[in-house]
Amino acid sequence: MQTIFCNNCGNRGHAFRECKKAVLSCGIILLRNKLHPNKPVKLPIEAQNIEMLMIRRKDSMSYTEFMRGKYEPNDTVYVERLLHNMTQHELEQLASQTFETLWARMWNFSERHDQELETSKTKYQAVYPTLLKTVSSYVEPEWGFPKGRRFRCESDIMCAEREFNEETNIPRSAYIVLKDVSFKETFYGTNGIPYEHKYFVALMVRPNQFHIHQKFTSMQKREISAIGWKSIKECSILTRPHYTGRSELLSDLTKFITTIEAWIPSLDNIPEQDNGNLCNHVGS
């Protein structure tokens, strides 16, 4: 008999939908020094010179929830919250295009979620009048750090590295991950569900191996709509209000980056296809 494995907490004995813990995603915060963007990173870095790689979602979280019908039409408070957290462009699309067209575009014309189509469309039709009256202040979807949920029996770091590659197309050999260093942010989503994001910290060591503004891969097109290096201040400005743990995360991360010594023994000692965590660090 096969043992049940929870893809959320990583424990055995229960399934994801039965897990009592916050919904976990694992990712990587890749750092570079703004003053030396084409050189391997060394810590510490002064706060004003820290840049972190961020990605912008393809669709806002609220738009995805809405399109999948993850709401009850008679819960007007939640419906309005979803609509207000969409982008202006998403609201315009919902008002002017057919639901089937938007559905096909969201899933890249895959039939994977077609069993949800009719239910989601019925709910959409029920709240359409409310949609037409809604005004949003957002011009783009959420920005965040590359992350995602684990596959079966995947460790946190394995999940983080896989998701990072899928969303950025940056090879594993271009960066190293600090040993035994991770940061978390916790918050409640607009859907009321508790979330936890666990981030490992990585240093860019081979910037010549990638270019973030190259043409997106098919995987990236399904996940993101933009990618870029952001300062601590820019990250804070881009963060949506419901990410209540982001401020503490940035504060803790900044303190760490500006006070910790981290060094790379030698690039000659780091294999081009390394999968380990090779960077050492010591306390200030």
Secondary structure per residue as TSV (DSSP state, phi and psi in degrees):
chain	resnum	aa	ss	phi	psi
A	1	M	-	360.0	130.4
A	2	Q	-	-76.5	132.9
A	3	T	-	-74.6	135.3
A	4	I	-	-72.3	134.0
A	5	F	B	-120.3	132.1
A	6	C	-	-90.9	117.2
A	7	N	T	-71.7	-11.0
A	8	N	T	-85.7	-64.3
A	9	C	T	-89.4	-14.4
A	10	G	-	86.1	1.9
A	11	N	-	-91.7	167.6
A	12	R	B	-106.0	157.7
A	13	G	S	108.8	-10.4
A	14	H	S	-152.0	160.5
A	15	A	-	-92.5	168.3
A	16	F	G	-53.9	-48.0
A	17	R	G	-66.2	-16.3
A	18	E	G	-98.2	-2.5
A	19	C	-	-69.1	134.9
A	20	K	-	-90.3	-9.7
A	21	K	S	-86.2	164.0
A	22	A	-	-59.6	150.4
A	23	V	E	-67.5	118.2
A	24	L	E	-97.2	134.8
A	25	S	E	-127.5	143.6
A	26	C	E	-118.5	139.8
A	27	G	E	-152.7	-172.3
A	28	I	E	-131.1	134.9
A	29	I	E	-103.2	108.4
A	30	L	E	-91.2	130.7
A	31	L	E	-109.8	150.9
A	32	R	E	-148.0	162.1
A	33	N	E	-95.4	120.6
A	34	K	T	-57.8	-31.9
A	35	L	T	-75.1	-23.0
A	36	H	S	-134.8	63.8
A	37	P	T	-65.2	-19.2
A	38	N	T	-107.3	17.8
A	39	K	S	-121.7	154.4
A	40	P	-	-57.3	145.9
A	41	V	-	-84.3	138.6
A	42	K	-	-127.4	142.6
A	43	L	B	-105.5	151.3
A	44	P	-	-80.6	163.8
A	45	I	-	-126.7	137.9
A	46	E	-	-64.2	143.3
A	47	A	G	-52.7	-42.1
A	48	Q	G	-70.5	-12.2
A	49	N	G	-104.4	1.2
A	50	I	E	-76.8	131.9
A	51	E	E	-128.7	138.0
A	52	M	E	-121.3	143.7
A	53	L	E	-81.7	124.2
A	54	M	E	-123.8	155.9
A	55	I	E	-124.9	152.2
A	56	R	E	-107.3	131.0
A	57	R	E	-57.6	152.5
A	58	K	S	-66.8	-46.0
A	59	D	S	-128.2	151.7
A	60	S	-	-65.2	154.9
A	61	M	H	-59.6	-39.6
A	62	S	H	-66.1	-39.2
A	63	Y	H	-62.8	-42.9
A	64	T	H	-63.7	-44.4
A	65	E	H	-60.5	-43.1
A	66	F	H	-65.2	-48.2
A	67	M	H	-61.8	-32.0
A	68	R	T	-87.1	1.6
A	69	G	T	70.2	30.4
A	70	K	-	-85.4	54.8
A	71	Y	S	-163.1	166.1
A	72	E	-	-108.7	125.8
A	73	P	T	-55.6	-29.7
A	74	N	T	-82.4	-5.7
A	75	D	-	-88.6	78.9
A	76	T	H	-63.1	-33.7
A	77	V	H	-63.2	-46.0
A	78	Y	H	-71.0	-38.6
A	79	V	H	-59.9	-45.7
A	80	E	H	-64.9	-35.2
A	81	R	H	-64.0	-44.1
A	82	L	H	-59.1	-48.2
A	83	L	H	-64.3	-41.3
A	84	H	H	-67.7	-24.0
A	85	N	T	-91.4	0.7
A	86	M	S	-80.4	169.0
A	87	T	B	-84.9	162.8
A	88	Q	H	-59.7	-40.1
A	89	H	H	-65.5	-39.7
A	90	E	H	-63.5	-41.9
A	91	L	H	-64.4	-39.9
A	92	E	H	-62.6	-41.3
A	93	Q	H	-63.7	-44.7
A	94	L	H	-62.5	-30.9
A	95	A	H	-83.7	-24.1
A	96	S	H	-114.8	-15.2
A	97	Q	S	-117.6	159.4
A	98	T	-	-71.4	151.6
A	99	F	H	-61.8	-38.9
A	100	E	H	-61.6	-39.6
A	101	T	H	-64.0	-45.8
A	102	L	H	-66.6	-37.0
A	103	W	H	-62.6	-48.0
A	104	A	H	-62.7	-39.2
A	105	R	H	-69.0	-39.7
A	106	M	H	-63.5	-38.4
A	107	W	T	-99.0	16.9
A	108	N	T	52.6	39.7
A	109	F	T	62.7	23.0
A	110	S	-	-86.2	148.9
A	111	E	S	-94.0	9.7
A	112	R	T	-57.3	-39.4
A	113	H	T	-107.8	16.6
A	114	D	G	-62.0	-21.6
A	115	Q	G	-67.3	-18.0
A	116	E	G	-91.4	-10.5
A	117	L	H	-58.2	-54.8
A	118	E	H	-63.5	-42.4
A	119	T	H	-63.0	-44.2
A	120	S	H	-65.3	-39.0
A	121	K	H	-66.1	-40.7
A	122	T	H	-61.2	-42.3
A	123	K	H	-66.6	-40.6
A	124	Y	H	-58.4	-44.9
A	125	Q	H	-63.6	-33.2
A	126	A	H	-69.3	-31.4
A	127	V	H	-106.4	7.6
A	128	Y	H	-54.8	-42.7
A	129	P	H	-59.7	-37.9
A	130	T	H	-66.8	-39.9
A	131	L	H	-57.6	-42.9
A	132	L	H	-64.7	-24.4
A	133	K	H	-93.8	-5.5
A	134	T	-	-83.6	139.2
A	135	V	-	-121.7	131.6
A	136	S	-	-110.9	149.7
A	137	S	-	-98.5	-3.1
A	138	Y	B	-93.6	133.2
A	139	V	S	-103.3	-10.2
A	140	E	S	-148.2	156.8
A	141	P	-	-66.5	176.3
A	142	E	-	-64.7	143.2
A	143	W	E	-99.2	146.1
A	144	G	E	-163.8	-172.1
A	145	F	-	-95.0	146.8
A	146	P	S	-56.4	128.6
A	147	K	E	-164.5	172.3
A	148	G	E	-179.7	-178.8
A	149	R	-	-95.3	152.3
A	150	R	-	-74.2	152.5
A	151	F	-	-84.6	171.2
A	152	R	T	-57.0	128.4
A	153	C	T	63.9	16.6
A	154	E	-	-85.0	138.9
A	155	S	-	-77.7	167.6
A	156	D	H	-59.5	-45.6
A	157	I	H	-70.2	-36.4
A	158	M	H	-62.3	-43.4
A	159	C	H	-62.0	-46.9
A	160	A	H	-60.4	-44.8
A	161	E	H	-68.1	-39.6
A	162	R	H	-64.4	-48.4
A	163	E	H	-63.7	-38.7
A	164	F	H	-61.2	-44.0
A	165	N	H	-65.8	-41.9
A	166	E	H	-63.2	-37.6
A	167	E	H	-90.3	-22.4
A	168	T	H	-114.3	-21.0
A	169	N	-	62.4	25.2
A	170	I	-	-91.6	126.8
A	171	P	-	-69.1	153.6
A	172	R	G	-61.6	-29.0
A	173	S	G	-73.9	-8.3
A	174	A	G	-85.8	-10.4
A	175	Y	E	-145.7	162.5
A	176	I	E	-124.5	150.9
A	177	V	E	-104.5	134.1
A	178	L	E	-66.8	137.1
A	179	K	E	-68.1	135.6
A	180	D	E	54.7	33.9
A	181	V	E	-126.2	122.9
A	182	S	E	-152.6	154.6
A	183	F	E	-129.5	152.0
A	184	K	E	-127.0	149.7
A	185	E	E	-130.5	136.6
A	186	T	E	-124.4	146.1
A	187	F	E	-167.5	167.3
A	188	Y	E	-101.9	129.1
A	189	G	-	-70.8	172.0
A	190	T	T	-63.1	-15.4
A	191	N	T	-90.0	2.1
A	192	G	S	83.4	0.3
A	193	I	-	-87.8	135.6
A	194	P	E	-75.4	136.7
A	195	Y	E	-125.3	150.8
A	196	E	E	-134.3	127.3
A	197	H	E	-111.8	123.1
A	198	K	E	-108.6	123.1
A	199	Y	E	-118.4	131.9
A	200	F	E	-92.1	151.4
A	201	V	E	-102.3	129.9
A	202	A	E	-126.7	149.8
A	203	L	E	-111.9	134.1
A	204	M	E	-74.0	127.4
A	205	V	-	-122.0	-21.1
A	206	R	-	-132.2	72.9
A	207	P	G	-62.0	-20.5
A	208	N	G	-74.7	-7.3
A	209	Q	G	-88.1	-3.2
A	210	F	-	-153.8	162.7
A	211	H	-	-141.2	114.4
A	212	I	T	-68.1	-18.0
A	213	H	T	-99.4	17.0
A	214	Q	S	-71.8	168.3
A	215	K	-	-58.7	133.9
A	216	F	-	-64.4	144.6
A	217	T	-	-75.5	168.1
A	218	S	H	-61.2	-35.0
A	219	M	H	-65.3	-44.8
A	220	Q	H	-62.1	-40.7
A	221	K	H	-60.4	-29.2
A	222	R	H	-78.3	-21.1
A	223	E	H	-110.5	-40.2
A	224	I	E	-131.2	165.7
A	225	S	E	-124.5	-8.9
A	226	A	E	-164.2	159.6
A	227	I	E	-146.8	144.2
A	228	G	E	-172.5	161.1
A	229	W	E	-85.1	131.2
A	230	K	E	-129.3	143.4
A	231	S	E	-77.4	170.2
A	232	I	H	-57.4	-44.2
A	233	K	H	-64.5	-44.1
A	234	E	H	-63.2	-40.1
A	235	C	H	-60.4	-43.6
A	236	S	H	-63.0	-42.4
A	237	I	H	-65.9	-37.8
A	238	L	H	-76.1	-15.5
A	239	T	S	-73.8	129.1
A	240	R	-	-69.1	151.1
A	241	P	T	-57.1	-32.9
A	242	H	T	-74.5	-9.0
A	243	Y	-	-82.5	71.5
A	244	T	T	-67.7	-20.6
A	245	G	T	-90.9	-3.6
A	246	R	H	-67.5	-38.8
A	247	S	H	-61.1	-45.4
A	248	E	H	-65.9	-39.5
A	249	L	H	-59.0	-48.5
A	250	L	H	-65.2	-36.7
A	251	S	H	-64.6	-47.7
A	252	D	H	-65.2	-41.0
A	253	L	H	-65.3	-43.0
A	254	T	H	-62.2	-44.2
A	255	K	H	-59.9	-41.7
A	256	F	H	-65.2	-49.6
A	257	I	H	-64.7	-33.6
A	258	T	H	-87.0	-8.2
A	259	T	H	-124.0	-12.3
A	260	I	-	-96.8	138.9
A	261	E	E	-91.5	127.4
A	262	A	E	-135.7	136.2
A	263	W	E	-136.5	158.2
A	264	I	-	-110.7	116.5
A	265	P	S	-48.4	-50.7
A	266	S	-	-177.8	137.9
A	267	L	G	-61.5	-26.0
A	268	D	G	-64.9	-22.9
A	269	N	G	-93.1	-0.6
A	270	I	S	-106.0	111.6
A	271	P	-	-58.1	147.3
A	272	E	T	-61.2	-28.4
A	273	Q	T	-116.0	37.6
A	274	D	-	-65.9	142.8
A	275	N	-	-120.6	10.0
A	276	G	S	-102.3	-177.8
A	277	N	-	-108.7	101.8
A	278	L	-	-103.7	-7.3
A	279	C	B	-87.4	130.4
A	280	N	E	-94.6	155.3
A	281	H	E	-150.0	154.7
A	282	V	E	-132.6	156.5
A	283	G	-	-68.3	161.5
A	284	S	-	-74.5	360.0
